[in-house]
Amino acid sequence: MSSLFALRSAAILGASGVALGAFGAHGLKKVVSDSEKIQTWTTASHYQLFHAVALLALSASARRHPYVAGLWTAGTAMFSGSIYCLVVNKEKFKYLGPVTPLGGLLMIAGWLALFAP
């Protein structure tokens, strides 16, 4: 993947991560009353923001890692996105339950891919 892809992914994940984090801090209590679910939402937004920053650093790197940006972008979308949906309506989105760990595995694979020559 190109550095432009990494930069654009960082921008989208960063902007939406800030917006979703702000919603989690200020508006989610109107939709969800369970404090554990609110904490889970916070975890998802933190992972999203951490990987947005990592993608930004990757886009500025002189060394090219062809798979990392794709793994991080897909993994973050799957991991955080499925958590957001499950927090808001677990019954409606219960089919997304298995997506969360798969997204986590893709994020881990992206970190490990940095090690490859």
Secondary structure, 3 states (H helix, E strand, C coil): CCHHHHHHHHHHHHHHHHHHHHHHHHCHHHCCCCHHHHHHHHHHHHHHHHHHHHHHHHHHCCCCCCCHHHHHHHHHHHHHHHHHHHHHCCCCCHHHCCHHHHHHHHHHHHHHHCCCC
